[in-house]
Amino acid sequence: MAKKAKQNAGGPGGTPATVALTGAGVPFTVHAYEHDPAVTSYGEEAAAAMGVSPDRVFKTLVAEVDGALTVAVVPVAGSLDLKALAAAVGAKRAVMADPAAAERSSGYVRGGISPLGQRRRLPTVLDTSASGHATICVSAGRRGLEVELAPTDLATLTDATLAPIARP
């Protein structure tokens, strides 16, 4: 079961994502759980550990859209529609970014990439399904740590475009 804790910027376990949220004065809740290194579906693991529906837990993916890195935030219950992502940012083609490039750009490791507090701010697209929930969960910047916040706050802090970019 996940532990719930209000995180502050100076507290133990703070990440660039939680520091950014605290600095912005945005209400959020951190959910910590024991990550199983054998699990490769990080989002599904998070949803199960927190007892939250997978349509409320969002994964952060980095794609290369017409040669530029772009962040896509979609529910773990679905997958990213690369054509829809390209269209959302007015581009022609999108492919998944090289994992090493995603890690270098974000400053986070795969499975712990947060849309918040990234090393390099990238264009971000949030799936429209997020607006159907009072709160959603995204990675807080490391495996085994999620942050729950209002989707409007996430969109504001990341300057995200809302678009239908997820497939069931």
SEGU-312478 format. One record per residue (C-alpha): x, y, z. Coordinates in pm, whole numbers, padded with zeros to 5 digits, always signed. Each point is the difference from the previous one (the first is absolute). Layout:
XYZ...
This chain:
+00000+00000+00000+00123+00348-00077+00094+00245+00270-00151+00349-00030+00195+00304+00103-00012+00369-00069+00341+00081-00147+00186+00326+00045+00300+00127-00192+00244-00044+00285-00126-00334+00126+00169-00334-00044-00072-00161-00333-00064+00331-00174+00041-00010-00377+00014+00279-00258-00370-00072-00063-00104+00045+00363+00227+00303+00034-00171+00156-00306-00346-00071+00145+00091+00141+00339+00157+00308-00157-00315+00061-00205-00221-00034+00309-00203-00275-00166-00183-00247+00227+00120-00356-00052+00037-00332+00175+00296-00235-00034-00063-00374-00010+00302-00219+00071+00006-00375-00057+00260-00272-00018+00106-00037-00364+00061-00359-00114+00311+00004-00225-00142-00296-00195-00302+00206-00113+00033+00180-00333-00350+00149-00020+00069+00281+00243-00336+00173-00037-00206-00313+00055+00216-00083+00301-00066+00349+00140-00377-00027-00054-00014-00339+00172+00224+00106+00289-00207+00314+00064-00338-00169-00057-00082+00261-00264-00178-00066-00329+00253-00017-00289-00200+00267-00185+00100+00249+00275+00370-00088-00004+00185+00165-00288+00334-00097-00150+00249+00250-00136+00143-00092-00337+00256+00186-00208-00037-00004-00377+00194+00155-00284-00242+00213-00198+00139+00132-00330+00345-00030+00159-00084+00180+00327-00054-00172+00335-00357+00031+00129-00162-00129+00320-00325-00197-00020-00203-00073+00314-00254-00280-00045-00191-00242+00226+00182-00323+00081-00322-00180-00097+00068+00093-00365+00281+00079-00237+00132+00301-00184-00135+00069-00349+00310+00141-00172-00196+00140-00295-00234+00184+00236+00299+00136+00193+00157+00135-00319-00330+00159-00101-00042+00157+00346+00322+00198-00042-00045+00074-00371+00264-00247-00113+00011-00273-00261+00171-00293+00169+00062-00132+00350+00204-00297+00121+00092-00106+00351+00322+00168+00113+00310-00197+00076-00025-00087+00374+00347+00145+00067-00099+00329-00166-00319+00011+00210+00201-00057+00318+00263+00261-00092-00259+00261-00091-00225-00054+00302+00262-00072+00265-00202-00303+00110+00037-00376-00055-00243-00200-00212-00295-00107+00210+00046+00313+00212-00026+00276-00260-00229+00272+00129-00158+00269-00215+00094+00242+00282+00343+00135+00089+00173-00125-00312+00357+00108-00065-00101+00144-00338-00355+00127-00044-00155-00168-00302-00331+00053-00180-00255-00209+00191-00330-00152-00110-00243-00134+00261-00271-00242-00110-00347+00156+00024-00123-00291+00214+00186+00160+00293-00262+00274+00019-00262-00261+00091+00162-00050+00342+00024+00227+00305+00357-00125+00051+00245-00213-00193+00328-00163+00093+00329+00041-00186+00354-00102+00086+00158+00216+00267+00343-00056-00150+00105-00350+00098-00129-00353-00008-00226-00068+00297-00105+00363+00042-00312+00160-00149-00150+00343+00046-00375+00062-00003-00124+00339-00115-00277+00172-00193+00041-00043-00377-00052+00375-00045+00300+00064+00227+00211-00247-00199-00102+00164-00328+00078+00347+00135+00340-00091+00146+00115-00180-00315-00170+00243-00240-00161-00310-00150-00223-00023-00301-00307-00215+00067-00074-00237-00287-00137-00352-00056+00334-00181-00033-00079-00332+00174-00134-00323-00144-00189-00246+00222
